[in-house]
Amino acid sequence: MPSDLKRVSRALLSVSDKSGLVDFARALSERGIELVSTGGTHKTLSEAGLPVKDVSELTGFPEMMDGRVKTLHPSVHGGLLGIRENPEHQAAMLAHGIQPIDLLVVNLYPFEATVAAGKPYDDCIENIDIGGPAMIRAAAKNHGDVAVVVDGADYASVLDDLAQHDGSVTYTLRRRLAQKAYARTAAYDAAISNWFAAEIGEATPPFRALGGSIAEVLRYGENPHQSAAFYRTPEQRPGVATARQVQGKQLSYNNINDTDAAYEAVAEFLPERSAAIVIVKHANPCGVAEGASLREAYEKALRCDPVSAFGGIVAMNRPLDAEAAKAITEIFTEVIIAPDATEEAIAIVAAKKNLRLLLAGGLPDPRQEGLTLRTVAGGFLAQNRDNAVIDAMDLKVVTKRAPTDRELEDLRFAFRVAKHVKSNAIVYARDLATVGVGAGQMSRVDSSRIAAWKAAEAAKAAGLSETLAKGSVVASDAFFPFADGLLAAAEAGATAVIQPGGSMRDDEVIKAADEAGLAMVFTGYRHFRH
């Protein structure tokens, strides 16, 4: 194994993000470490008054081809890859005048940021770094002798090591930095390859790379015996990953999962049309409603299942205001997520010190393309995000009776919700609010019965004598394979149904709907969510 301490005599610095660079380089120079640099980094260090060589002094070649070629040279890679205790390597370095490089500091061209900014194709191509990843991988491979830094957050660790060990860095630090270096180049290549796949319309590329940067280490995973962390990907989608946490305890694994489910669901409702609230418990909506105000929408959503809402997640499609904040904080809530919030609302939530308040800065677009992933033993499943929205669907009335305008409005609402309920999903809705939700059952009939039971229980909790399902509409995320699930909805008091259609027994189901006096429409789109 390489010796623990390695003295740093020469450092090569080439960074796009120059945050903290000058202070770091000055500290290295003050230790007598020779600085070598390239292009803009060299200019920055020179203007700061630091003694720094240009990389061309090592290679004997100038930067060329608009900077595309500058570090791809044996004098650089030999200095990084040469094993110090290998006599043959040392002889080759001596014979060819290759000087060792003990510390490499590189952060890559901002490819991800360029794509996120919506820059043209050619700009994205020019921001694919070639020399940087090559140097990083070389230095990381030779971590027995070389320290490699790809993140400015590690400047302090390097300086601490140098201070504690009289100008040397430890093998422990070099190995940790090497692991991070390979992870960074892997994530970088993943971003590039996935961007390319999208550009050429390749939905199922032969190789699919994944990459992300750590947002935070979590206390544990779904259960206390599981370790977990939250990673951000290059996708710029408003939500938990973009949100500013104004207050409250650290988010848990389950909090993040549930909050994402809630915010994706509420994004189905256009804020310019109405205020909308989604309450989620264990990744399933337990109450959803639209209203003239957030408070009205919240009260309607809460009525659907006040028991499940206790300790739930509340998401909204408009900035949190004081009236909504007062209502939401009347019961125990884990997380509130909104595009923004008024100062008065923030002050009201502050009285509940453990309540997390997240401001996402915008709403995700339910029509936006993207990937969803799920691991399986020995691999993972990748698919396009379910970006089908009810407003773009051609609804087909299949029964003798067409839905009324009010029923049709509720049917559209219910199908929006069903998209975000675990399959088999059945959603009862009335007056733009859920009144019963059946989720995650092996039988669609059971989901129908559970949703009807929930509607009856909600009525009791509200002090009403009649089930909330009376006069409601029903949405199903997939077709009814038999008429029994549909008839269970009719028995509960529903008057209209929306479903994808496509069953071998559609005719039988339509006949049963007609006999029960139901109006039914087909969407042609299924919304399974397992």
Kinemage of the C-alpha trace (Angstrom):
@kinemage 1
@onewidth
@group {chain A} dominant
@subgroup {mainchain}
@vectorlist {calphas} color= white
{ca met a 1} P 0.000 0.000 0.000
{ca pro a 2} L 1.283 3.531 -0.717
{ca ser a 3} L 2.854 5.382 2.183
{ca asp a 4} L 0.410 7.404 4.214
{ca leu a 5} L 1.918 10.867 3.712
{ca lys a 6} L 2.772 12.459 0.389
{ca arg a 7} L 4.377 15.881 0.183
{ca val a 8} L 2.807 18.379 -2.190
{ca ser a 9} L 5.391 20.322 -4.173
{ca arg a 10} L 3.473 21.166 -7.343
{ca ala a 11} L -0.238 21.810 -7.966
{ca leu a 12} L -2.094 22.116 -11.241
{ca leu a 13} L -5.242 24.228 -11.024
{ca ser a 14} L -7.825 24.512 -13.827
{ca val a 15} L -11.325 25.458 -12.719
{ca ser a 16} L -14.498 26.872 -14.237
{ca asp a 17} L -16.037 27.763 -10.878
{ca lys a 18} L -13.496 30.063 -9.296
{ca ser a 19} L -15.266 30.465 -5.943
{ca gly a 20} L -12.631 30.386 -3.191
{ca leu a 21} L -9.875 29.742 -5.735
{ca val a 22} L -7.612 32.709 -4.987
{ca asp a 23} L -7.589 32.167 -1.214
{ca phe a 24} L -6.907 28.467 -1.678
{ca ala a 25} L -4.118 29.039 -4.198
{ca arg a 26} L -2.576 31.730 -2.000
{ca ala a 27} L -2.473 29.316 0.937
{ca leu a 28} L -0.765 26.729 -1.268
{ca ser a 29} L 1.757 29.268 -2.550
{ca glu a 30} L 2.571 30.411 0.970
{ca arg a 31} L 3.565 26.812 1.716
{ca gly a 32} L 6.061 26.935 -1.132
{ca ile a 33} L 3.914 24.847 -3.479
{ca glu a 34} L 4.503 25.669 -7.138
{ca leu a 35} L 1.346 26.662 -8.978
{ca val a 36} L 0.645 25.686 -12.580
{ca ser a 37} L -2.543 26.716 -14.319
{ca thr a 38} L -4.467 27.136 -17.580
{ca gly a 39} L -6.428 29.824 -19.421
{ca gly a 40} L -8.873 31.767 -17.292
{ca thr a 41} L -7.623 30.214 -14.071
{ca his a 42} L -4.076 31.363 -14.847
{ca lys a 43} L -5.374 34.867 -15.551
{ca thr a 44} L -7.297 34.987 -12.260
{ca leu a 45} L -4.310 33.852 -10.207
{ca ser a 46} L -1.911 36.191 -11.996
{ca glu a 47} L -4.192 39.180 -11.470
{ca ala a 48} L -4.322 38.261 -7.764
{ca gly a 49} L -0.530 38.649 -7.698
{ca leu a 50} L 0.257 34.970 -7.234
{ca pro a 51} L 3.305 33.348 -8.857
{ca val a 52} L 1.870 30.860 -11.339
{ca lys a 53} L 3.207 29.074 -14.402
{ca asp a 54} L 1.171 28.527 -17.532
{ca val a 55} L 0.639 24.868 -18.427
{ca ser a 56} L 2.286 25.566 -21.784
{ca glu a 57} L 5.571 25.914 -19.883
{ca leu a 58} L 5.194 22.236 -18.960
{ca thr a 59} L 4.015 20.969 -22.315
{ca gly a 60} L 5.943 23.203 -24.679
{ca phe a 61} L 2.725 23.708 -26.643
{ca pro a 62} L 0.305 26.636 -26.516
{ca glu a 63} L -3.394 26.258 -25.915
{ca met a 64} L -5.037 25.724 -29.279
{ca met a 65} L -8.333 25.066 -31.031
{ca asp a 66} L -10.233 27.527 -28.820
{ca gly a 67} L -8.825 25.888 -25.700
{ca arg a 68} L -9.952 22.402 -26.694
{ca val a 69} L -6.339 21.231 -26.555
{ca lys a 70} L -4.175 22.338 -23.665
{ca thr a 71} L -3.703 19.595 -21.052
{ca leu a 72} L -3.908 16.475 -23.244
{ca his a 73} L -0.147 15.989 -23.197
{ca pro a 74} L 2.358 13.474 -21.724
{ca ser a 75} L 3.934 16.212 -19.604
{ca val a 76} L 0.623 16.625 -17.807
{ca his a 77} L -0.606 13.046 -17.717
{ca gly a 78} L 2.843 11.663 -17.028
{ca gly a 79} L 3.121 14.048 -14.085
{ca leu a 80} L -0.187 12.785 -12.760
{ca leu a 81} L 0.147 9.071 -13.525
{ca gly a 82} L 3.806 8.447 -12.752
{ca ile a 83} L 4.190 6.219 -9.707
{ca arg a 84} L 6.826 7.846 -7.541
{ca glu a 85} L 8.252 4.615 -6.126
{ca asn a 86} L 8.361 2.780 -9.469
{ca pro a 87} L 11.929 2.974 -10.893
{ca glu a 88} L 10.763 2.538 -14.499
{ca his a 89} L 8.216 5.326 -14.134
{ca gln a 90} L 10.808 7.584 -12.556
{ca ala a 91} L 13.305 6.832 -15.311
{ca ala a 92} L 10.724 7.675 -17.984
{ca met a 93} L 9.843 10.931 -16.262
{ca leu a 94} L 13.521 11.847 -16.014
{ca ala a 95} L 14.244 10.914 -19.623
{ca his a 96} L 11.376 13.009 -20.968
{ca gly a 97} L 11.608 15.924 -18.560
{ca ile a 98} L 8.242 15.197 -16.951
{ca gln a 99} L 7.725 16.942 -13.621
{ca pro a 100} L 5.482 15.329 -11.003
{ca ile a 101} L 2.135 16.940 -10.203
{ca asp a 102} L 1.143 16.195 -6.609
{ca leu a 103} L -2.174 18.050 -6.397
{ca leu a 104} L -4.771 18.466 -9.135
{ca val a 105} L -7.605 20.956 -8.716
{ca val a 106} L -10.226 20.759 -11.475
{ca asn a 107} L -13.930 21.461 -11.631
{ca leu a 108} L -15.477 20.831 -14.976
{ca tyr a 109} L -16.980 23.018 -17.678
{ca pro a 110} L -20.537 23.861 -16.555
{ca phe a 111} L -22.331 21.474 -18.884
{ca glu a 112} L -25.285 20.842 -16.570
{ca ala a 113} L -25.795 24.569 -15.959
{ca thr a 114} L -25.585 25.278 -19.701
{ca val a 115} L -28.318 22.731 -20.449
{ca ala a 116} L -30.438 23.954 -17.540
{ca ala a 117} L -30.206 27.506 -18.904
{ca gly a 118} L -31.688 26.298 -22.196
{ca lys a 119} L -28.650 27.244 -24.254
{ca pro a 120} L -28.415 26.213 -27.919
{ca tyr a 121} L -27.108 22.807 -28.966
{ca asp a 122} L -23.664 24.090 -30.023
{ca asp a 123} L -23.181 25.889 -26.696
{ca cys a 124} L -23.942 22.657 -24.858
{ca ile a 125} L -21.404 20.781 -26.992
{ca glu a 126} L -18.696 23.372 -26.291
{ca asn a 127} L -19.324 22.946 -22.567
{ca ile a 128} L -18.460 19.252 -22.664
{ca asp a 129} L -15.122 19.081 -20.865
{ca ile a 130} L -12.527 16.678 -22.295
{ca gly a 131} L -9.209 17.516 -20.690
{ca gly a 132} L -10.737 17.967 -17.240
{ca pro a 133} L -12.224 14.483 -16.865
{ca ala a 134} L -9.072 12.944 -18.362
{ca met a 135} L -6.875 14.656 -15.770
{ca ile a 136} L -9.281 13.897 -12.930
{ca arg a 137} L -9.373 10.208 -13.766
{ca ala a 138} L -5.611 10.059 -14.121
{ca ala a 139} L -4.998 11.740 -10.772
{ca ala a 140} L -7.635 9.628 -9.042
{ca lys a 141} L -6.134 6.427 -10.408
{ca asn a 142} L -2.772 7.470 -9.019
{ca his a 143} L -4.186 8.541 -5.651
{ca gly a 144} L -1.332 6.639 -4.041
{ca asp a 145} L 0.764 9.695 -4.921
{ca val a 146} L -1.635 12.433 -6.036
{ca ala a 147} L -4.509 14.316 -4.378
{ca val a 148} L -7.335 15.398 -6.671
{ca val a 149} L -9.915 18.049 -5.805
{ca val a 150} L -13.102 18.391 -7.890
{ca asp a 151} L -15.167 20.381 -5.393
{ca gly a 152} L -14.331 23.682 -3.743
{ca ala a 153} L -15.946 22.364 -0.572
{ca asp a 154} L -12.801 20.227 -0.149
{ca tyr a 155} L -10.320 23.120 -0.206
{ca ala a 156} L -10.450 23.397 3.586
{ca ser a 157} L -9.796 19.662 4.091
{ca val a 158} L -6.695 19.816 1.900
{ca leu a 159} L -5.349 22.879 3.694
{ca asp a 160} L -6.033 21.264 7.084
{ca asp a 161} L -4.121 18.143 6.040
{ca leu a 162} L -1.209 20.211 4.763
{ca ala a 163} L -1.115 22.176 8.018
{ca gln a 164} L -1.298 19.102 10.248
{ca his a 165} L 1.325 17.129 8.308
{ca asp a 166} L 3.903 19.754 7.421
{ca gly a 167} L 2.988 20.116 3.764
{ca ser a 168} L 1.824 16.545 3.144
{ca val a 169} L -1.586 14.965 2.593
{ca thr a 170} L -2.719 11.644 4.015
{ca tyr a 171} L -3.621 8.505 2.118
{ca thr a 172} L -7.031 8.589 3.806
{ca leu a 173} L -7.787 11.995 2.321
{ca arg a 174} L -6.327 11.128 -1.072
{ca arg a 175} L -8.485 8.027 -1.305
{ca arg a 176} L -11.636 9.877 -0.247
{ca leu a 177} L -10.953 12.574 -2.825
{ca ala a 178} L -10.353 9.925 -5.502
{ca gln a 179} L -13.716 8.305 -4.843
{ca lys a 180} L -15.416 11.669 -5.114
{ca ala a 181} L -13.525 12.423 -8.312
{ca tyr a 182} L -14.739 9.298 -10.093
{ca ala a 183} L -18.288 9.912 -8.871
{ca arg a 184} L -18.121 13.443 -10.264
{ca thr a 185} L -16.928 12.380 -13.706
{ca ala a 186} L -19.528 9.598 -13.739
{ca ala a 187} L -22.330 12.040 -12.921
{ca tyr a 188} L -20.960 14.455 -15.535
{ca asp a 189} L -20.911 11.788 -18.229
{ca ala a 190} L -24.393 10.687 -17.180
{ca ala a 191} L -25.702 14.223 -17.665
{ca ile a 192} L -24.105 14.408 -21.112
{ca ser a 193} L -25.307 11.000 -22.289
{ca asn a 194} L -28.862 11.572 -21.060
{ca trp a 195} L -28.958 14.990 -22.725
{ca phe a 196} L -27.761 13.416 -25.959
{ca ala a 197} L -30.424 10.708 -25.697
{ca ala a 198} L -33.113 13.354 -25.328
{ca glu a 199} L -31.699 15.390 -28.224
{ca ile a 200} L -31.821 12.466 -30.637
{ca gly a 201} L -35.143 11.150 -29.324
{ca glu a 202} L -33.672 7.914 -27.956
{ca ala a 203} L -36.070 6.801 -25.219
{ca thr a 204} L -34.305 3.499 -24.534
{ca pro a 205} L -30.549 3.929 -25.093
{ca pro a 206} L -28.404 0.767 -24.929
{ca phe a 207} L -26.648 2.145 -21.853
{ca arg a 208} L -28.392 4.357 -19.281
{ca ala a 209} L -26.171 6.265 -16.878
{ca leu a 210} L -27.368 7.864 -13.648
{ca gly a 211} L -25.718 10.596 -11.649
{ca gly a 212} L -26.506 13.031 -8.875
{ca ser a 213} L -24.911 15.254 -6.266
{ca ile a 214} L -25.664 14.869 -2.586
{ca ala a 215} L -28.137 17.312 -1.128
{ca glu a 216} L -27.942 15.915 2.385
{ca val a 217} L -27.318 12.788 4.398
{ca leu a 218} L -30.583 11.720 6.008
{ca arg a 219} L -31.012 10.425 9.524
{ca tyr a 220} L -32.198 7.084 8.106
{ca gly a 221} L -34.262 5.628 5.292
{ca glu a 222} L -37.831 4.331 5.301
{ca asn a 223} L -36.978 2.573 8.579
{ca pro a 224} L -34.403 3.426 11.287
{ca his a 225} L -32.117 0.509 10.394
{ca gln a 226} L -31.693 1.757 6.799
{ca ser a 227} L -29.108 4.395 5.868
{ca ala a 228} L -30.137 6.992 3.288
{ca ala a 229} L -29.211 10.214 1.523
{ca phe a 230} L -30.946 12.672 -0.783
{ca tyr a 231} L -29.304 13.357 -4.164
{ca arg a 232} L -30.082 16.050 -6.712
{ca thr a 233} L -30.020 15.293 -10.434
{ca pro a 234} L -29.427 17.807 -13.238
{ca glu a 235} L -33.148 17.969 -14.028
{ca gln a 236} L -34.429 21.455 -13.262
{ca arg a 237} L -37.879 20.686 -11.887
{ca pro a 238} L -39.411 22.762 -9.069
{ca gly a 239} L -40.077 20.671 -6.003
{ca val a 240} L -38.340 19.271 -2.966
{ca ala a 241} L -34.918 19.420 -4.627
{ca thr a 242} L -35.230 23.132 -5.425
{ca ala a 243} L -37.082 24.163 -2.291
{ca arg a 244} L -35.783 26.485 0.389
{ca gln a 245} L -36.572 25.123 3.837
{ca val a 246} L -37.694 28.130 5.834
{ca gln a 247} L -38.034 26.332 9.137
{ca gly a 248} L -38.584 23.024 10.891
{ca lys a 249} L -36.718 19.810 11.567
{ca gln a 250} L -34.593 18.068 8.967
{ca leu a 251} L -36.690 16.293 6.364
{ca ser a 252} L -36.730 12.512 6.643
{ca tyr a 253} L -36.642 10.017 3.784
{ca asn a 254} L -40.393 9.516 4.088
{ca asn a 255} L -41.008 13.275 4.320
{ca ile a 256} L -39.177 13.842 1.043
{ca asn a 257} L -40.991 11.005 -0.707
{ca asp a 258} L -44.412 12.133 0.513
{ca thr a 259} L -43.749 15.818 -0.153
{ca asp a 260} L -42.709 15.048 -3.718
{ca ala a 261} L -45.926 13.061 -4.223
{ca ala a 262} L -48.015 15.920 -2.855
{ca tyr a 263} L -46.347 18.634 -4.908
{ca glu a 264} L -46.503 16.677 -8.155
{ca ala a 265} L -50.212 16.088 -7.539
{ca val a 266} L -51.067 19.709 -6.785
{ca ala a 267} L -49.237 20.820 -9.937
{ca glu a 268} L -52.064 19.236 -11.953
{ca phe a 269} L -54.213 22.244 -10.978
{ca leu a 270} L -53.500 25.526 -12.731
{ca pro a 271} L -53.093 28.300 -10.120
{ca glu a 272} L -54.642 30.930 -12.409
{ca arg a 273} L -57.860 28.896 -12.517
{ca ser a 274} L -58.290 28.069 -8.844
{ca ala a 275} L -56.541 27.527 -5.556
{ca ala a 276} L -55.785 23.846 -4.916
{ca ile a 277} L -54.684 21.821 -1.920
{ca val a 278} L -53.390 18.253 -1.786
{ca ile a 279} L -52.990 16.458 1.528
{ca val a 280} L -50.820 13.332 1.335
{ca lys a 281} L -50.196 10.497 3.765
{ca his a 282} L -47.789 7.676 2.878
{ca ala a 283} L -47.448 8.932 -0.714
{ca asn a 284} L -51.211 8.771 -1.351
{ca pro a 285} L -53.555 11.757 -1.531
{ca cys a 286} L -56.055 11.557 1.331
{ca gly a 287} L -57.705 14.863 0.512
{ca val a 288} L -57.668 17.080 -2.593
{ca ala a 289} L -59.775 20.112 -3.390
{ca glu a 290} L -60.051 23.267 -5.451
{ca gly a 291} L -61.530 26.480 -4.111
{ca ala a 292} L -61.710 30.235 -4.463
{ca ser a 293} L -59.002 30.534 -1.805
{ca leu a 294} L -56.374 28.245 -0.311
{ca arg a 295} L -58.240 28.178 2.985
{ca glu a 296} L -61.464 27.086 1.289
{ca ala a 297} L -59.597 24.415 -0.680
{ca tyr a 298} L -57.844 23.192 2.478
{ca glu a 299} L -61.078 22.888 4.450
{ca lys a 300} L -62.708 20.928 1.599
{ca ala a 301} L -59.648 18.647 1.268
{ca leu a 302} L -59.450 18.064 5.025
{ca arg a 303} L -63.115 17.029 5.165
{ca cys a 304} L -62.383 14.016 2.927
{ca asp a 305} L -60.267 12.197 5.521
{ca pro a 306} L -59.421 14.221 8.648
{ca val a 307} L -58.011 11.158 10.409
{ca ser a 308} L -55.395 10.403 7.731
{ca ala a 309} L -54.578 14.107 7.324
{ca phe a 310} L -53.182 14.181 10.887
{ca gly a 311} L -49.387 14.156 10.493
{ca gly a 312} L -49.648 14.543 6.725
{ca ile a 313} L -48.091 16.687 4.018
{ca val a 314} L -49.929 19.729 2.657
{ca ala a 315} L -49.099 21.024 -0.830
{ca met a 316} L -50.623 24.001 -2.609
{ca asn a 317} L -50.476 25.560 -6.046
{ca arg a 318} L -50.375 29.186 -4.891
{ca pro a 319} L -48.214 31.115 -2.390
{ca leu a 320} L -49.177 30.294 1.196
{ca asp a 321} L -51.210 33.120 2.740
{ca ala a 322} L -52.065 33.897 6.349
{ca glu a 323} L -55.601 32.505 6.288
{ca ala a 324} L -54.459 29.158 4.892
{ca ala a 325} L -51.526 29.045 7.314
{ca lys a 326} L -53.892 29.536 10.279
{ca ala a 327} L -56.115 26.680 9.126
{ca ile a 328} L -53.297 24.261 8.345
{ca thr a 329} L -51.547 24.813 11.684
{ca glu a 330} L -54.683 23.944 13.651
{ca ile a 331} L -53.771 20.234 13.369
{ca phe a 332} L -50.439 18.435 13.435
{ca thr a 333} L -48.844 18.634 10.012
{ca glu a 334} L -45.392 17.356 9.033
{ca val a 335} L -44.619 19.491 5.975
{ca ile a 336} L -46.102 22.412 4.053
{ca ile a 337} L -44.817 22.973 0.518
{ca ala a 338} L -45.794 25.928 -1.643
{ca pro a 339} L -44.369 27.938 -4.516
{ca asp a 340} L -43.884 30.855 -2.080
{ca ala a 341} L -45.370 32.383 1.084
{ca thr a 342} L -46.262 35.773 2.499
{ca glu a 343} L -44.272 37.094 5.452
{ca glu a 344} L -47.399 36.936 7.589
{ca ala a 345} L -47.917 33.280 6.697
{ca ile a 346} L -44.284 32.483 7.491
{ca ala a 347} L -44.693 34.123 10.916
{ca ile a 348} L -47.817 32.046 11.634
{ca val a 349} L -46.091 28.786 10.702
{ca ala a 350} L -43.081 29.798 12.843
{ca ala a 351} L -45.187 29.207 15.956
{ca lys a 352} L -44.955 25.481 15.150
{ca lys a 353} L -41.182 25.109 15.380
{ca asn a 354} L -41.050 21.484 14.177
{ca leu a 355} L -43.319 22.053 11.170
{ca arg a 356} L -41.258 22.103 7.977
{ca leu a 357} L -42.087 24.883 5.539
{ca leu a 358} L -40.687 24.474 2.023
{ca leu a 359} L -40.846 27.147 -0.669
{ca ala a 360} L -40.138 25.581 -4.053
{ca gly a 361} L -39.970 28.746 -6.148
{ca gly a 362} L -42.439 27.474 -8.730
{ca leu a 363} L -44.640 24.564 -9.743
{ca pro a 364} L -43.498 21.536 -11.757
{ca asp a 365} L -45.068 21.197 -15.191
{ca pro a 366} L -47.156 18.002 -15.324
{ca arg a 367} L -46.627 17.936 -19.102
{ca gln a 368} L -42.826 18.043 -18.846
{ca glu a 369} L -40.954 15.018 -20.118
{ca gly a 370} L -38.505 13.235 -17.872
{ca leu a 371} L -37.514 9.886 -16.390
{ca thr a 372} L -38.829 7.944 -13.440
{ca leu a 373} L -36.726 5.126 -12.032
{ca arg a 374} L -37.216 2.090 -9.847
{ca thr a 375} L -34.622 -0.426 -8.756
{ca val a 376} L -35.139 -4.181 -9.073
{ca ala a 377} L -32.790 -7.017 -8.203
{ca gly a 378} L -29.859 -6.777 -10.581
{ca gly a 379} L -31.021 -3.648 -12.390
{ca phe a 380} L -33.481 -0.819 -12.620
{ca leu a 381} L -36.555 0.161 -14.572
{ca ala a 382} L -36.612 3.469 -16.423
{ca gln a 383} L -39.649 5.016 -18.058
{ca asn a 384} L -40.872 8.384 -19.248
{ca arg a 385} L -42.750 10.385 -16.664
{ca asp a 386} L -46.536 10.035 -16.882
{ca asn a 387} L -47.120 13.459 -18.446
{ca ala a 388} L -50.596 12.765 -19.839
{ca val a 389} L -53.042 15.398 -18.593
{ca ile a 390} L -56.820 15.303 -18.673
{ca asp a 391} L -57.102 18.650 -20.486
{ca ala a 392} L -55.367 17.161 -23.525
{ca met a 393} L -57.522 14.013 -23.620
{ca asp a 394} L -60.401 13.489 -26.027
{ca leu a 395} L -63.158 12.341 -23.685
{ca lys a 396} L -65.654 9.916 -25.173
{ca val a 397} L -69.161 9.569 -23.741
{ca val a 398} L -70.023 5.847 -23.946
{ca thr a 399} L -73.350 5.705 -22.084
{ca lys a 400} L -76.842 6.705 -23.126
{ca arg a 401} L -76.749 9.554 -20.651
{ca ala a 402} L -74.048 12.184 -21.051
{ca pro a 403} L -72.650 13.803 -17.902
{ca thr a 404} L -74.001 17.193 -16.899
{ca asp a 405} L -71.645 20.170 -16.940
{ca arg a 406} L -71.191 19.886 -13.182
{ca glu a 407} L -70.521 16.164 -13.396
{ca leu a 408} L -68.028 16.690 -16.228
{ca glu a 409} L -66.135 19.273 -14.204
{ca asp a 410} L -65.948 16.887 -11.258
{ca leu a 411} L -64.970 13.989 -13.536
{ca arg a 412} L -61.999 15.942 -14.852
{ca phe a 413} L -61.038 16.840 -11.301
{ca ala a 414} L -61.303 13.244 -10.099
{ca phe a 415} L -59.193 11.886 -12.955
{ca arg a 416} L -56.461 14.437 -12.164
{ca val a 417} L -56.386 13.057 -8.641
{ca ala a 418} L -56.552 9.391 -9.666
{ca lys a 419} L -53.330 9.870 -11.634
{ca his a 420} L -51.531 10.342 -8.299
{ca val a 421} L -53.211 7.596 -6.257
{ca lys a 422} L -51.578 4.186 -5.940
{ca ser a 423} L -53.195 1.488 -8.075
{ca asn a 424} L -55.793 0.145 -7.976
{ca ala a 425} L -57.110 3.686 -7.600
{ca ile a 426} L -60.702 4.789 -7.111
{ca val a 427} L -61.539 8.422 -6.384
{ca tyr a 428} L -64.950 9.786 -5.425
{ca ala a 429} L -65.301 13.543 -5.925
{ca arg a 430} L -67.970 16.159 -5.607
{ca asp a 431} L -67.881 19.942 -6.026
{ca leu a 432} L -64.174 19.846 -6.943
{ca ala a 433} L -63.152 17.967 -3.822
{ca thr a 434} L -62.376 14.364 -3.047
{ca val a 435} L -64.941 12.724 -0.780
{ca gly a 436} L -63.463 9.218 -0.751
{ca val a 437} L -60.203 7.654 -1.930
{ca gly a 438} L -59.475 3.950 -2.346
{ca ala a 439} L -55.809 3.150 -2.989
{ca gly a 440} L -53.327 0.336 -3.401
{ca gln a 441} L -55.716 -2.605 -3.294
{ca met a 442} L -55.288 -5.883 -5.122
{ca ser a 443} L -58.939 -5.670 -6.238
{ca arg a 444} L -60.567 -2.633 -7.853
{ca val a 445} L -63.816 -3.670 -6.162
{ca asp a 446} L -62.082 -3.379 -2.785
{ca ser a 447} L -60.796 0.084 -3.732
{ca ser a 448} L -64.348 1.103 -4.644
{ca arg a 449} L -65.705 -0.174 -1.348
{ca ile a 450} L -62.926 1.432 0.694
{ca ala a 451} L -63.459 4.763 -1.037
{ca ala a 452} L -67.212 4.520 -0.371
{ca trp a 453} L -66.559 3.647 3.271
{ca lys a 454} L -64.200 6.628 3.556
{ca ala a 455} L -66.931 8.873 2.168
{ca ala a 456} L -69.380 7.592 4.764
{ca glu a 457} L -66.867 8.059 7.579
{ca ala a 458} L -66.082 11.595 6.392
{ca ala a 459} L -69.774 12.419 6.526
{ca lys a 460} L -69.995 11.153 10.111
{ca ala a 461} L -66.941 13.228 11.097
{ca ala a 462} L -68.647 16.286 9.584
{ca gly a 463} L -71.877 15.564 11.468
{ca leu a 464} L -73.817 14.740 8.299
{ca ser a 465} L -76.457 12.058 8.041
{ca glu a 466} L -75.841 11.247 4.381
{ca thr a 467} L -72.639 9.856 2.867
{ca leu a 468} L -70.478 12.338 0.963
{ca ala a 469} L -70.504 9.874 -1.947
{ca lys a 470} L -74.160 10.688 -2.620
{ca gly a 471} L -74.237 12.632 -5.896
{ca ser a 472} L -70.501 12.258 -6.435
{ca val a 473} L -68.571 11.136 -9.499
{ca val a 474} L -65.978 8.364 -9.644
{ca ala a 475} L -62.606 8.128 -11.353
{ca ser a 476} L -60.697 4.898 -11.933
{ca asp a 477} L -57.025 4.901 -12.932
{ca ala a 478} L -57.566 1.839 -15.178
{ca phe a 479} L -60.507 0.111 -16.814
{ca phe a 480} L -63.100 -1.851 -14.881
{ca pro a 481} L -62.459 -5.484 -15.880
{ca phe a 482} L -65.941 -6.389 -14.638
{ca ala a 483} L -69.053 -4.397 -13.837
{ca asp a 484} L -68.817 -5.148 -10.097
{ca gly a 485} L -66.487 -2.251 -9.243
{ca leu a 486} L -68.635 0.187 -11.166
{ca leu a 487} L -71.816 -1.120 -9.510
{ca ala a 488} L -70.185 -0.698 -6.094
{ca ala a 489} L -69.700 2.971 -6.954
{ca ala a 490} L -73.310 3.307 -8.056
{ca glu a 491} L -74.524 1.681 -4.829
{ca ala a 492} L -72.500 4.266 -2.883
{ca gly a 493} L -74.394 7.068 -4.601
{ca ala a 494} L -72.157 8.036 -7.518
{ca thr a 495} L -73.861 9.371 -10.631
{ca ala a 496} L -71.038 9.475 -13.211
{ca val a 497} L -67.822 7.628 -13.959
{ca ile a 498} L -64.559 8.412 -15.751
{ca gln a 499} L -62.171 5.625 -16.707
{ca pro a 500} L -59.660 4.785 -19.449
{ca gly a 501} L -61.722 2.054 -21.125
{ca gly a 502} L -60.106 -0.741 -23.098
{ca ser a 503} L -61.380 -3.806 -21.275
{ca met a 504} L -62.508 -6.908 -23.169
{ca arg a 505} L -65.753 -6.446 -21.244
{ca asp a 506} L -66.292 -2.756 -21.960
{ca asp a 507} L -69.662 -3.521 -23.523
{ca glu a 508} L -70.747 -5.354 -20.380
{ca val a 509} L -69.575 -2.480 -18.162
{ca ile a 510} L -71.285 0.141 -20.352
{ca lys a 511} L -74.530 -1.865 -20.259
{ca ala a 512} L -74.343 -2.010 -16.461
{ca ala a 513} L -73.741 1.745 -16.315
{ca asp a 514} L -76.772 2.382 -18.511
{ca glu a 515} L -78.950 0.130 -16.365
{ca ala a 516} L -77.809 1.980 -13.258
{ca gly a 517} L -78.500 5.376 -14.869
{ca leu a 518} L -74.825 6.364 -14.741
{ca ala a 519} L -73.087 8.661 -17.190
{ca met a 520} L -69.671 7.344 -18.187
{ca val a 521} L -66.777 8.720 -20.233
{ca phe a 522} L -63.622 7.041 -21.488
{ca thr a 523} L -60.294 8.880 -21.570
{ca gly a 524} L -58.174 6.367 -23.521
{ca tyr a 525} L -55.341 6.896 -21.011
{ca arg a 526} L -54.412 4.678 -18.069
{ca his a 527} L -52.705 6.074 -14.965
{ca phe a 528} L -51.224 3.086 -13.119
{ca arg a 529} L -48.994 4.140 -10.216
{ca his a 530} L -47.607 1.140 -8.374
